[in-house]
Structure formats: C-alpha cells, structure tokens
Amino acid sequence: MLTGLFDANASFVSLQKDVRPNDRAGLLVQTNILDAAQHLNDFGETAALISCLDLVITVDTSVAHVSAALGKPTWILLPFMPDYRWLLHREDSPWYPTVRLFRQNESREYGSVIERMRRELQELDRQIT
C-alpha cells in the first residue's frame, strides 16, 4: 500500500524490523529504499538513525514514539479507531509537537491516507527546491 509514496522525489529508509516475505520482495525491487533493519539491534541504534532523517513516516509503533520524542517531523498513519493516546478529530498531538496524524476515514481504508501523504510529500519537495 505504501508504494504510492515511492514516486516522491525522496530517498526512503526502512526501519521495519520484521518484514513479511512478500513485502520484502517488493521492498527489494525499490531502488530508492534503504533497508536498514538488519543494522538496528536496539532503540539506541534506531534513534541514532532516526536523528539523521528529515522525516519519519510510520504507523503507531515504538518508532513513532522514538522519532517524536527526538523532535523529528513524524507522520503517523492511524486506523479509523486509533489508540486512545492519539485522541480523536485532530491532526496533531498535544504530547509531540512535531507529529502529524493521518487518519483513516473508514476502517481498513488506507488508500486516501496514502494519497494525502503523497500530496504532502510533493508539497514538501516544492518548498525545499
């Protein structure tokens, strides 16, 4: 589902530790993705790599919290019924000022979420260049 983001003018770094075999095959054919998971043995190493990134895009996992706690711009894809800590009806987080929340409009529907992120990535690219 995330392949819709990969046409952005960006390089991607995968922080995901356990990639499903079918997903790994798709990951390996992407030339703009560095799979760093094999080099990340603890949260210290993950935090060190995150500190080198411009933006972290993630789902609600420990990586979201590490990135946000480091003050990195962090975009979090949330399910329709998110964990309580992300509250409801907002795109920001009162705990992490650098977080943007991208919520599903309905259960199991990430297509529109990915499309919104893709547009936002394109806008970031326009601002930088």
MMTF fields as JSON, N, C-alpha, C and O atoms, coordinates in Angstrom:
{
  "mmtfVersion": "1.0.0",
  "mmtfProducer": "UNKNOWN",
  "numBonds": 515,
  "numAtoms": 516,
  "numGroups": 129,
  "numChains": 1,
  "numModels": 1,
  "chainsPerModel": [1],
  "groupsPerChain": [129],
  "chainIdList": ["A"],
  "bondAtomList": [4, 2, 8, 6, 12, 10, 16, 14, 20, 18, 24, 22, 28, 26, 32, 30, 36, 34, 40, 38, 44, 42, 48, 46, 52, 50, 56, 54, 60, 58, 64, 62, 68, 66, 72, 70, 76, 74, 80, 78, 84, 82, 88, 86, 92, 90, 96, 94, 100, 98, 104, 102, 108, 106, 112, 110, 116, 114, 120, 118, 124, 122, 128, 126, 132, 130, 136, 134, 140, 138, 144, 142, 148, 146, 152, 150, 156, 154, 160, 158, 164, 162, 168, 166, 172, 170, 176, 174, 180, 178, 184, 182, 188, 186, 192, 190, 196, 194, 200, 198, 204, 202, 208, 206, 212, 210, 216, 214, 220, 218, 224, 222, 228, 226, 232, 230, 236, 234, 240, 238, 244, 242, 248, 246, 252, 250, 256, 254, 260, 258, 264, 262, 268, 266, 272, 270, 276, 274, 280, 278, 284, 282, 288, 286, 292, 290, 296, 294, 300, 298, 304, 302, 308, 306, 312, 310, 316, 314, 320, 318, 324, 322, 328, 326, 332, 330, 336, 334, 340, 338, 344, 342, 348, 346, 352, 350, 356, 354, 360, 358, 364, 362, 368, 366, 372, 370, 376, 374, 380, 378, 384, 382, 388, 386, 392, 390, 396, 394, 400, 398, 404, 402, 408, 406, 412, 410, 416, 414, 420, 418, 424, 422, 428, 426, 432, 430, 436, 434, 440, 438, 444, 442, 448, 446, 452, 450, 456, 454, 460, 458, 464, 462, 468, 466, 472, 470, 476, 474, 480, 478, 484, 482, 488, 486, 492, 490, 496, 494, 500, 498, 504, 502, 508, 506, 512, 510],
  "bondOrderList": [1, 1, 1, 1, 1, 1, 1, 1, 1, 1, 1, 1, 1, 1, 1, 1, 1, 1, 1, 1, 1, 1, 1, 1, 1, 1, 1, 1, 1, 1, 1, 1, 1, 1, 1, 1, 1, 1, 1, 1, 1, 1, 1, 1, 1, 1, 1, 1, 1, 1, 1, 1, 1, 1, 1, 1, 1, 1, 1, 1, 1, 1, 1, 1, 1, 1, 1, 1, 1, 1, 1, 1, 1, 1, 1, 1, 1, 1, 1, 1, 1, 1, 1, 1, 1, 1, 1, 1, 1, 1, 1, 1, 1, 1, 1, 1, 1, 1, 1, 1, 1, 1, 1, 1, 1, 1, 1, 1, 1, 1, 1, 1, 1, 1, 1, 1, 1, 1, 1, 1, 1, 1, 1, 1, 1, 1, 1, 1],
  "groupList": [{"groupName": "MET", "atomNameList": ["N", "CA", "C", "O"], "elementList": ["N", "C", "C", "O"], "formalChargeList": [0, 0, 0, 0], "bondAtomList": [1, 0, 2, 1, 3, 2], "bondOrderList": [1, 1, 2], "singleLetterCode": "M", "chemCompType": "L-PEPTIDE LINKING"}, {"groupName": "LEU", "atomNameList": ["N", "CA", "C", "O"], "elementList": ["N", "C", "C", "O"], "formalChargeList": [0, 0, 0, 0], "bondAtomList": [1, 0, 2, 1, 3, 2], "bondOrderList": [1, 1, 2], "singleLetterCode": "L", "chemCompType": "L-PEPTIDE LINKING"}, {"groupName": "THR", "atomNameList": ["N", "CA", "C", "O"], "elementList": ["N", "C", "C", "O"], "formalChargeList": [0, 0, 0, 0], "bondAtomList": [1, 0, 2, 1, 3, 2], "bondOrderList": [1, 1, 2], "singleLetterCode": "T", "chemCompType": "L-PEPTIDE LINKING"}, {"groupName": "GLY", "atomNameList": ["N", "CA", "C", "O"], "elementList": ["N", "C", "C", "O"], "formalChargeList": [0, 0, 0, 0], "bondAtomList": [1, 0, 2, 1, 3, 2], "bondOrderList": [1, 1, 2], "singleLetterCode": "G", "chemCompType": "PEPTIDE LINKING"}, {"groupName": "PHE", "atomNameList": ["N", "CA", "C", "O"], "elementList": ["N", "C", "C", "O"], "formalChargeList": [0, 0, 0, 0], "bondAtomList": [1, 0, 2, 1, 3, 2], "bondOrderList": [1, 1, 2], "singleLetterCode": "F", "chemCompType": "L-PEPTIDE LINKING"}, {"groupName": "ASP", "atomNameList": ["N", "CA", "C", "O"], "elementList": ["N", "C", "C", "O"], "formalChargeList": [0, 0, 0, 0], "bondAtomList": [1, 0, 2, 1, 3, 2], "bondOrderList": [1, 1, 2], "singleLetterCode": "D", "chemCompType": "L-PEPTIDE LINKING"}, {"groupName": "ALA", "atomNameList": ["N", "CA", "C", "O"], "elementList": ["N", "C", "C", "O"], "formalChargeList": [0, 0, 0, 0], "bondAtomList": [1, 0, 2, 1, 3, 2], "bondOrderList": [1, 1, 2], "singleLetterCode": "A", "chemCompType": "L-PEPTIDE LINKING"}, {"groupName": "ASN", "atomNameList": ["N", "CA", "C", "O"], "elementList": ["N", "C", "C", "O"], "formalChargeList": [0, 0, 0, 0], "bondAtomList": [1, 0, 2, 1, 3, 2], "bondOrderList": [1, 1, 2], "singleLetterCode": "N", "chemCompType": "L-PEPTIDE LINKING"}, {"groupName": "SER", "atomNameList": ["N", "CA", "C", "O"], "elementList": ["N", "C", "C", "O"], "formalChargeList": [0, 0, 0, 0], "bondAtomList": [1, 0, 2, 1, 3, 2], "bondOrderList": [1, 1, 2], "singleLetterCode": "S", "chemCompType": "L-PEPTIDE LINKING"}, {"groupName": "VAL", "atomNameList": ["N", "CA", "C", "O"], "elementList": ["N", "C", "C", "O"], "formalChargeList": [0, 0, 0, 0], "bondAtomList": [1, 0, 2, 1, 3, 2], "bondOrderList": [1, 1, 2], "singleLetterCode": "V", "chemCompType": "L-PEPTIDE LINKING"}, {"groupName": "GLN", "atomNameList": ["N", "CA", "C", "O"], "elementList": ["N", "C", "C", "O"], "formalChargeList": [0, 0, 0, 0], "bondAtomList": [1, 0, 2, 1, 3, 2], "bondOrderList": [1, 1, 2], "singleLetterCode": "Q", "chemCompType": "L-PEPTIDE LINKING"}, {"groupName": "LYS", "atomNameList": ["N", "CA", "C", "O"], "elementList": ["N", "C", "C", "O"], "formalChargeList": [0, 0, 0, 0], "bondAtomList": [1, 0, 2, 1, 3, 2], "bondOrderList": [1, 1, 2], "singleLetterCode": "K", "chemCompType": "L-PEPTIDE LINKING"}, {"groupName": "ARG", "atomNameList": ["N", "CA", "C", "O"], "elementList": ["N", "C", "C", "O"], "formalChargeList": [0, 0, 0, 0], "bondAtomList": [1, 0, 2, 1, 3, 2], "bondOrderList": [1, 1, 2], "singleLetterCode": "R", "chemCompType": "L-PEPTIDE LINKING"}, {"groupName": "PRO", "atomNameList": ["N", "CA", "C", "O"], "elementList": ["N", "C", "C", "O"], "formalChargeList": [0, 0, 0, 0], "bondAtomList": [1, 0, 2, 1, 3, 2], "bondOrderList": [1, 1, 2], "singleLetterCode": "P", "chemCompType": "L-PEPTIDE LINKING"}, {"groupName": "ILE", "atomNameList": ["N", "CA", "C", "O"], "elementList": ["N", "C", "C", "O"], "formalChargeList": [0, 0, 0, 0], "bondAtomList": [1, 0, 2, 1, 3, 2], "bondOrderList": [1, 1, 2], "singleLetterCode": "I", "chemCompType": "L-PEPTIDE LINKING"}, {"groupName": "HIS", "atomNameList": ["N", "CA", "C", "O"], "elementList": ["N", "C", "C", "O"], "formalChargeList": [0, 0, 0, 0], "bondAtomList": [1, 0, 2, 1, 3, 2], "bondOrderList": [1, 1, 2], "singleLetterCode": "H", "chemCompType": "L-PEPTIDE LINKING"}, {"groupName": "GLU", "atomNameList": ["N", "CA", "C", "O"], "elementList": ["N", "C", "C", "O"], "formalChargeList": [0, 0, 0, 0], "bondAtomList": [1, 0, 2, 1, 3, 2], "bondOrderList": [1, 1, 2], "singleLetterCode": "E", "chemCompType": "L-PEPTIDE LINKING"}, {"groupName": "CYS", "atomNameList": ["N", "CA", "C", "O"], "elementList": ["N", "C", "C", "O"], "formalChargeList": [0, 0, 0, 0], "bondAtomList": [1, 0, 2, 1, 3, 2], "bondOrderList": [1, 1, 2], "singleLetterCode": "C", "chemCompType": "L-PEPTIDE LINKING"}, {"groupName": "TRP", "atomNameList": ["N", "CA", "C", "O"], "elementList": ["N", "C", "C", "O"], "formalChargeList": [0, 0, 0, 0], "bondAtomList": [1, 0, 2, 1, 3, 2], "bondOrderList": [1, 1, 2], "singleLetterCode": "W", "chemCompType": "L-PEPTIDE LINKING"}, {"groupName": "TYR", "atomNameList": ["N", "CA", "C", "O"], "elementList": ["N", "C", "C", "O"], "formalChargeList": [0, 0, 0, 0], "bondAtomList": [1, 0, 2, 1, 3, 2], "bondOrderList": [1, 1, 2], "singleLetterCode": "Y", "chemCompType": "L-PEPTIDE LINKING"}],
  "groupTypeList": [0, 1, 2, 3, 1, 4, 5, 6, 7, 6, 8, 4, 9, 8, 1, 10, 11, 5, 9, 12, 13, 7, 5, 12, 6, 3, 1, 1, 9, 10, 2, 7, 14, 1, 5, 6, 6, 10, 15, 1, 7, 5, 4, 3, 16, 2, 6, 6, 1, 14, 8, 17, 1, 5, 1, 9, 14, 2, 9, 5, 2, 8, 9, 6, 15, 9, 8, 6, 6, 1, 3, 11, 13, 2, 18, 14, 1, 1, 13, 4, 0, 13, 5, 19, 12, 18, 1, 1, 15, 12, 16, 5, 8, 13, 18, 19, 13, 2, 9, 12, 1, 4, 12, 10, 7, 16, 8, 12, 16, 19, 3, 8, 9, 14, 16, 12, 0, 12, 12, 16, 1, 10, 16, 1, 5, 12, 10, 14, 2],
  "groupIdList": [1, 2, 3, 4, 5, 6, 7, 8, 9, 10, 11, 12, 13, 14, 15, 16, 17, 18, 19, 20, 21, 22, 23, 24, 25, 26, 27, 28, 29, 30, 31, 32, 33, 34, 35, 36, 37, 38, 39, 40, 41, 42, 43, 44, 45, 46, 47, 48, 49, 50, 51, 52, 53, 54, 55, 56, 57, 58, 59, 60, 61, 62, 63, 64, 65, 66, 67, 68, 69, 70, 71, 72, 73, 74, 75, 76, 77, 78, 79, 80, 81, 82, 83, 84, 85, 86, 87, 88, 89, 90, 91, 92, 93, 94, 95, 96, 97, 98, 99, 100, 101, 102, 103, 104, 105, 106, 107, 108, 109, 110, 111, 112, 113, 114, 115, 116, 117, 118, 119, 120, 121, 122, 123, 124, 125, 126, 127, 128, 129],
  "secStructList": [7, 4, 4, 4, 4, 6, 6, 1, 1, 1, 7, 3, 3, 3, 7, 7, 1, 1, 7, 7, 2, 2, 2, 2, 2, 2, 2, 2, 2, 7, 6, 6, 3, 3, 3, 7, 4, 4, 4, 7, 7, 1, 2, 2, 2, 2, 2, 2, 2, 2, 6, 6, 7, 1, 7, 3, 3, 3, 3, 1, 1, 2, 2, 2, 2, 2, 2, 2, 2, 6, 6, 7, 7, 3, 3, 3, 3, 3, 7, 1, 1, 7, 7, 4, 4, 4, 7, 1, 1, 7, 1, 1, 7, 1, 1, 7, 6, 6, 3, 3, 3, 3, 3, 7, 1, 1, 6, 6, 7, 7, 2, 2, 2, 2, 2, 2, 2, 2, 2, 2, 2, 2, 2, 2, 2, 2, 2, 2, 7],
  "xCoordList": [0.81, 0.0, 0.852, 0.429, 2.034, 2.881, 3.561, 4.151, 3.486, 4.172, 3.689, 4.402, 2.507, 2.019, 2.878, 2.811, 3.678, 4.568, 5.906, 6.599, 6.26, 7.613, 7.929, 9.076, 6.928, 7.232, 7.621, 7.877, 7.666, 8.094, 9.584, 10.339, 9.983, 11.387, 12.089, 12.396, 12.336, 12.889, 13.583, 13.344, 14.434, 15.017, 14.343, 14.028, 14.125, 13.408, 14.327, 15.17, 14.147, 14.895, 13.878, 13.03, 13.958, 13.044, 13.607, 14.721, 12.814, 13.19, 12.476, 12.645, 11.687, 10.873, 11.745, 12.506, 11.628, 12.464, 12.062, 12.892, 10.821, 10.37, 9.464, 8.283, 10.03, 9.278, 8.753, 9.504, 7.46, 6.891, 7.576, 7.947, 7.753, 8.464, 7.909, 8.686, 6.594, 6.024, 6.355, 6.614, 6.348, 6.684, 8.174, 8.551, 9.006, 10.453, 10.763, 11.61, 10.094, 10.317, 10.001, 10.749, 8.909, 8.553, 9.526, 9.816, 10.023, 10.992, 12.301, 12.915, 12.718, 13.995, 14.016, 15.082, 12.872, 12.853, 12.827, 13.051, 12.56, 12.558, 13.99, 14.698, 14.413, 15.795, 15.987, 17.122, 14.914, 15.051, 14.762, 14.442, 14.876, 14.647, 15.888, 16.348, 16.406, 17.497, 16.882, 16.204, 17.104, 16.591, 17.643, 18.629, 17.436, 18.414, 18.134, 18.914, 17.048, 16.61, 17.677, 17.786, 18.451, 19.458, 20.544, 21.259, 20.669, 21.692, 21.159, 21.906, 19.884, 19.256, 18.991, 18.015, 19.869, 19.774, 19.087, 18.684, 18.95, 18.278, 17.733, 17.957, 17.016, 16.409, 17.458, 17.206, 18.615, 19.687, 20.137, 20.315, 20.321, 20.717, 19.596, 19.847, 18.362, 17.22, 17.139, 16.934, 17.295, 17.249, 18.378, 18.172, 19.56, 20.683, 20.379, 20.664, 19.808, 19.468, 18.344, 18.409, 17.322, 16.223, 16.746, 16.25, 17.737, 18.265, 18.898, 19.084, 19.229, 19.818, 18.778, 19.121, 17.527, 16.47, 15.761, 15.753, 15.169, 14.411, 12.981, 12.392, 12.431, 11.029, 10.868, 11.483, 10.045, 9.717, 8.227, 7.389, 7.916, 6.538, 6.351, 7.107, 5.348, 5.193, 3.735, 2.901, 3.46, 2.186, 2.433, 3.553, 1.408, 1.508, 2.315, 1.764, 3.632, 4.542, 5.548, 5.477, 6.469, 7.509, 8.35, 8.826, 8.54, 9.298, 8.639, 9.337, 7.322, 6.62, 6.976, 7.204, 7.025, 7.308, 8.774, 9.078, 9.677, 11.102, 11.346, 11.998, 10.827, 11.008, 10.424, 11.079, 9.209, 8.547, 9.266, 9.396, 9.731, 10.457, 11.773, 12.256, 12.35, 13.571, 13.273, 14.192, 12.0, 11.625, 11.696, 11.677, 11.777, 11.808, 10.402, 9.435, 10.273, 8.96, 8.535, 9.27, 7.356, 6.869, 5.428, 4.561, 5.189, 3.835, 3.376, 4.033, 2.239, 1.75, 0.437, -0.523, 0.413, -0.813, -1.608, -1.118, -2.833, -3.66, -4.866, -5.415, -5.277, -6.507, -7.722, -7.621, -8.853, -10.102, -10.385, -10.816, -10.151, -10.304, -8.902, -8.403, -8.269, -6.88, -6.779, -7.774, -5.564, -5.269, -5.669, -5.593, -6.084, -6.611, -5.636, -6.071, -4.342, -3.369, -3.349, -2.847, -3.898, -3.905, -5.175, -5.353, -6.055, -7.308, -8.115, -7.844, -9.09, -9.945, -10.036, -9.842, -10.327, -10.665, -9.561, -9.842, -8.324, -7.234, -6.097, -5.976, -5.267, -4.133, -2.807, -1.749, -2.848, -1.631, -1.696, -2.692, -0.623, -0.56, -0.175, 0.782, -0.894, -0.518, 0.795, 1.404, 1.229, 2.448, 3.679, 4.792, 3.488, 4.604, 4.343, 3.566, 4.964, 4.67, 5.093, 4.623, 5.958, 6.42, 5.632, 5.985, 4.57, 3.785, 2.608, 1.937, 2.387, 1.162, 0.469, 1.094, -0.824, -1.615, -2.408, -3.093, -2.306, -3.042, -3.997, -3.584, -5.268, -6.277, -7.06, -7.311, -7.436, -8.361, -9.732, -10.129, -10.454, -11.831, -12.821, -13.922, -12.403, -13.215, -12.277, -11.114, -12.773, -11.956, -11.283, -11.913, -10.007, -9.182, -9.011, -8.722, -9.18, -9.089, -7.883, -7.972, -6.756, -5.544, -5.272, -4.364, -6.02, -5.761, -5.787, -4.875, -6.812, -6.904, -5.847, -5.385, -5.47, -4.43, -3.096, -2.387, -2.761, -1.511, -1.529, -0.512, -2.654, -2.764, -2.543, -1.856, -3.109, -2.874, -1.397, -0.835, -0.775, 0.657, 1.476, 2.421, 1.115, 1.836, 1.777, 2.792, 0.6, 0.447, 1.281, 1.908, 1.286, 2.073, 3.574, 4.313, 4.023, 5.428, 5.782, 6.848, 4.906, 5.145, 5.225, 6.056, 4.379, 4.403, 5.707, 6.288, 6.171, 7.462, 8.584, 9.466, 8.546, 9.566, 9.552, 10.608, 8.368, 8.258, 8.816, 9.441, 8.599, 9.095, 10.621, 11.258, 11.188, 12.631, 13.375, 14.434, 12.8, 13.513, 13.137, 13.663],
  "yCoordList": [-1.198, 0.0, 1.26, 2.291, 1.191, 2.374, 2.73, 3.803, 1.858, 2.141, 3.43, 4.007, 3.894, 5.168, 6.351, 7.415, 6.181, 7.249, 7.255, 8.272, 6.137, 5.976, 6.743, 6.744, 7.405, 8.227, 9.647, 10.495, 9.904, 11.208, 11.392, 10.424, 12.638, 12.964, 12.849, 13.854, 11.613, 11.356, 10.002, 9.145, 9.844, 8.54, 8.036, 8.819, 6.739, 6.157, 5.19, 4.522, 5.131, 4.221, 3.39, 3.934, 2.086, 1.207, 0.897, 0.391, 1.21, 0.93, -0.301, -0.663, -0.939, -2.07, -3.288, -3.713, -3.85, -4.982, -6.286, -6.935, -6.658, -7.934, -7.684, -7.37, -7.828, -7.605, -8.954, -9.925, -9.002, -10.242, -10.6, -9.704, -11.894, -12.304, -11.67, -11.244, -11.6, -10.981, -9.493, -8.963, -8.829, -7.407, -7.191, -6.221, -8.082, -7.963, -8.014, -7.261, -8.884, -8.973, -7.637, -7.187, -7.006, -5.704, -4.616, -3.695, -4.733, -3.766, -3.833, -2.807, -5.044, -5.225, -4.671, -4.306, -4.597, -4.078, -2.554, -1.961, -1.912, -0.454, 0.042, -0.315, 0.848, 1.324, 2.525, 2.87, 3.165, 4.345, 4.047, 4.956, 2.761, 2.374, 1.656, 0.666, 2.168, 1.513, 0.715, 1.283, -0.574, -1.427, -1.481, -2.209, -0.714, -0.594, -1.524, -1.564, -2.26, -3.043, -3.993, -4.17, -4.595, -5.568, -4.915, -5.603, -3.598, -2.877, -2.264, -1.643, -2.441, -1.831, -2.902, -3.646, -2.972, -4.016, -3.563, -4.397, -2.259, -1.754, -0.355, 0.198, 0.204, 1.515, 2.623, 3.645, 2.438, 3.433, 3.559, 4.668, 2.426, 2.446, 2.997, 3.741, 2.623, 3.149, 4.661, 5.383, 5.145, 6.582, 7.31, 8.404, 6.714, 7.339, 7.495, 8.541, 6.472, 6.571, 7.577, 8.381, 7.543, 8.495, 9.926, 10.802, 10.168, 11.531, 12.036, 13.242, 11.141, 11.524, 11.737, 12.184, 11.43, 11.511, 12.857, 13.52, 13.256, 14.501, 14.319, 15.239, 13.139, 12.866, 11.367, 10.558, 11.008, 9.606, 9.426, 10.144, 8.46, 8.075, 6.687, 5.771, 6.523, 5.26, 5.041, 5.941, 3.849, 3.57, 3.713, 4.005, 3.513, 3.688, 2.534, 1.505, 2.733, 1.747, 2.484, 3.702, 1.739, 2.359, 3.34, 4.335, 3.087, 4.009, 5.386, 6.4, 5.439, 6.726, 7.494, 8.703, 6.811, 7.47, 7.87, 8.946, 7.034, 7.382, 8.608, 9.562, 8.579, 9.696, 10.989, 12.032, 10.913, 12.101, 12.618, 13.829, 11.724, 12.14, 12.827, 13.679, 12.459, 13.111, 14.469, 15.217, 14.778, 16.048, 16.039, 17.097, 14.857, 14.74, 14.906, 14.462, 15.533, 15.511, 14.064, 13.266, 13.74, 12.364, 12.357, 13.012, 11.6, 11.432, 10.038, 9.049, 9.961, 8.676, 8.331, 9.1, 7.166, 6.641, 5.967, 5.049, 6.421, 5.877, 5.14, 5.535, 4.073, 3.39, 4.234, 5.229, 3.83, 4.539, 4.665, 5.721, 3.616, 3.632, 3.557, 2.465, 4.711, 4.707, 4.421, 4.406, 4.201, 4.086, 5.393, 6.46, 5.319, 6.482, 7.669, 8.82, 7.404, 8.492, 9.484, 10.599, 9.078, 9.984, 10.818, 11.641, 10.602, 11.346, 11.205, 10.317, 12.063, 11.997, 13.379, 14.395, 13.41, 14.636, 15.694, 16.886, 15.259, 16.229, 15.641, 14.424, 16.521, 16.1, 16.308, 16.042, 16.776, 16.998, 16.212, 15.552, 16.296, 15.597, 16.589, 17.345, 16.603, 17.51, 17.102, 17.913, 15.865, 15.376, 15.542, 15.676, 15.533, 15.594, 16.706, 16.5, 17.868, 18.984, 18.759, 19.475, 17.795, 17.564, 16.476, 16.088, 15.984, 14.887, 15.426, 16.382, 14.775, 14.969, 13.631, 12.61, 13.64, 12.418, 12.341, 13.289, 11.211, 10.94, 9.791, 8.64, 10.121, 9.164, 8.562, 9.215, 7.309, 6.677, 7.328, 7.743, 7.417, 7.906, 6.8, 7.053, 5.572, 4.406, 3.235, 3.27, 2.219, 1.088, 0.416, 0.176, 0.122, -0.61, 0.119, -0.517, 1.409, 2.169, 3.1, 4.213, 2.622, 3.43, 4.137, 4.966, 3.842, 4.463, 5.978, 6.631, 6.544, 8.003, 8.589, 9.711, 7.835, 8.294, 8.386, 9.386, 7.358, 7.35, 8.466, 9.125, 8.68, 9.746, 11.117, 11.958, 11.356, 12.627, 12.792, 13.875, 11.72, 11.778, 12.062, 12.85, 11.424, 11.643, 13.114, 13.697, 13.713, 15.136, 16.002, 16.97, 15.655, 16.418, 16.287, 17.264, 15.096, 14.917, 15.76, 16.375, 15.794, 16.623, 18.098, 18.836, 18.52, 19.913, 20.216, 21.283, 19.308, 19.484, 19.624, 20.471, 18.79, 18.851, 20.219, 20.793, 20.732, 22.057, 23.15, 24.098, 23.024, 24.031, 24.011, 25.044, 22.81, 22.657, 23.104, 23.728, 22.773, 23.095, 24.416, 24.805],
  "zCoordList": [0.0, 0.0, 0.0, -0.522, 0.572, 0.659, -0.657, -0.776, -1.629, -2.896, -3.536, -4.357, -3.188, -3.708, -3.282, -3.898, -2.247, -1.797, -2.534, -2.563, -3.118, -3.619, -4.887, -5.334, -5.482, -6.647, -6.235, -7.09, -4.936, -4.444, -4.703, -4.799, -4.813, -5.011, -3.656, -3.014, -3.236, -1.908, -1.899, -2.749, -0.925, -0.632, 0.633, 1.529, 0.703, 1.829, 2.572, 1.972, 3.887, 4.744, 5.502, 6.209, 5.36, 6.071, 7.45, 7.584, 8.475, 9.86, 10.396, 11.56, 9.558, 9.996, 10.252, 9.382, 11.459, 11.856, 11.166, 10.53, 11.289, 10.746, 9.546, 9.694, 8.376, 7.143, 6.656, 6.562, 6.346, 5.822, 4.507, 3.748, 4.218, 2.995, 1.715, 0.861, 1.565, 0.361, 0.288, -0.793, 1.422, 1.448, 1.175, 0.517, 1.673, 1.443, -0.05, -0.531, -0.776, -2.222, -2.889, -3.757, -2.493, -3.044, -2.623, -3.386, -1.408, -0.892, -1.667, -1.959, -1.995, -2.672, -4.089, -4.585, -4.751, -6.121, -6.153, -7.208, -5.027, -4.963, -4.848, -3.906, -5.783, -5.755, -4.848, -4.52, -4.439, -3.587, -2.118, -1.352, -1.714, -0.321, 0.216, -0.355, 1.304, 2.013, 3.148, 4.004, 3.169, 4.242, 5.348, 5.235, 6.413, 7.488, 8.665, 9.617, 8.614, 9.768, 10.303, 11.516, 9.441, 9.894, 10.747, 11.475, 10.661, 11.414, 12.705, 13.462, 12.946, 14.126, 15.171, 15.079, 16.163, 17.173, 18.458, 19.269, 18.65, 19.843, 19.549, 18.473, 20.523, 20.301, 20.191, 19.553, 20.796, 20.666, 19.224, 18.72, 18.556, 17.151, 16.269, 15.321, 16.592, 15.839, 16.012, 15.036, 17.232, 17.494, 16.766, 16.24, 16.732, 16.029, 14.544, 13.961, 13.932, 12.512, 12.294, 11.364, 13.132, 13.009, 13.079, 12.371, 13.921, 14.064, 12.77, 12.607, 11.857, 10.565, 9.477, 8.383, 9.75, 8.742, 8.8, 9.837, 7.681, 7.617, 8.113, 8.679, 7.901, 8.21, 8.435, 7.74, 9.4, 9.63, 9.351, 9.895, 8.499, 8.21, 8.782, 8.459, 9.63, 10.339, 10.726, 10.625, 11.162, 11.813, 13.316, 13.735, 14.115, 15.558, 16.156, 16.547, 16.216, 16.794, 17.672, 17.831, 18.23, 19.052, 18.233, 18.78, 16.949, 16.106, 16.091, 16.098, 16.071, 16.112, 17.382, 17.332, 18.498, 19.763, 19.877, 20.393, 19.41, 19.435, 18.56, 18.986, 17.349, 16.427, 16.992, 16.984, 17.474, 18.017, 19.258, 19.435, 20.114, 21.318, 20.958, 21.704, 19.82, 19.339, 18.697, 18.364, 18.528, 17.911, 16.398, 15.769, 15.805, 14.348, 13.786, 14.406, 12.629, 11.976, 11.77, 11.189, 12.247, 12.233, 11.758, 12.336, 10.69, 10.17, 10.539, 10.212, 11.224, 11.713, 11.02, 11.062, 10.386, 9.788, 10.889, 11.546, 11.088, 12.152, 11.588, 10.559, 12.259, 11.861, 12.208, 12.926, 11.695, 11.932, 13.429, 13.891, 14.17, 15.632, 16.249, 16.522, 16.468, 16.939, 18.436, 19.161, 18.858, 20.27, 20.955, 20.344, 22.186, 22.904, 22.944, 22.974, 22.946, 23.126, 21.968, 22.111, 20.813, 19.656, 19.606, 18.708, 20.573, 20.674, 19.386, 18.577, 19.197, 18.014, 17.37, 18.037, 16.09, 15.366, 15.406, 15.531, 15.3, 15.221, 14.405, 14.268, 13.866, 13.042, 13.759, 13.188, 14.992, 15.754, 17.055, 17.353, 17.817, 19.098, 20.188, 20.017, 21.299, 22.384, 23.067, 23.763, 22.874, 23.513, 22.634, 23.141, 21.345, 20.405, 19.386, 18.454, 19.535, 18.632, 17.182, 16.298, 16.914, 15.534, 14.813, 13.699, 15.439, 14.863, 14.054, 14.443, 12.914, 12.133, 12.052, 11.763, 12.309, 12.29, 10.993, 10.611, 10.33, 9.096, 9.398, 9.534, 9.498, 9.956, 8.797, 7.785, 8.971, 8.03, 8.155, 9.244, 7.046, 7.068, 7.406, 7.894, 7.135, 7.478, 7.723, 7.323, 8.368, 8.764, 7.569, 6.539, 7.723, 6.748, 5.412, 4.398, 5.398, 4.155, 4.237, 4.756, 3.713, 3.737, 2.416, 2.352, 1.368, 0.063, 0.122, -0.385, 0.73, 0.804, 1.74, 1.534, 2.759, 3.685, 2.951, 3.068, 2.205, 1.432, 0.393, 0.177, -0.241, -1.237, -0.594, -1.174, 0.588, 1.291, 1.619, 1.457, 2.079, 2.386, 1.13, 1.167, 0.028, -1.226, -1.619, -2.002, -1.525, -1.848, -0.905, -1.336, 0.368, 1.338, 1.055, 1.179, 0.678, 0.31, -0.908, -0.948, -1.892, -3.072, -2.683, -3.212, -1.777, -1.325, -0.586, -0.785, 0.253, 0.921, -0.093, 0.055, -1.122, -2.168, -2.856, -3.122, -3.139, -3.777, -2.857, -3.333, -1.567, -0.623, -0.509, -0.308, -0.641, -0.486, -1.743, -1.666, -2.904, -4.148, -4.728, -5.771]
}
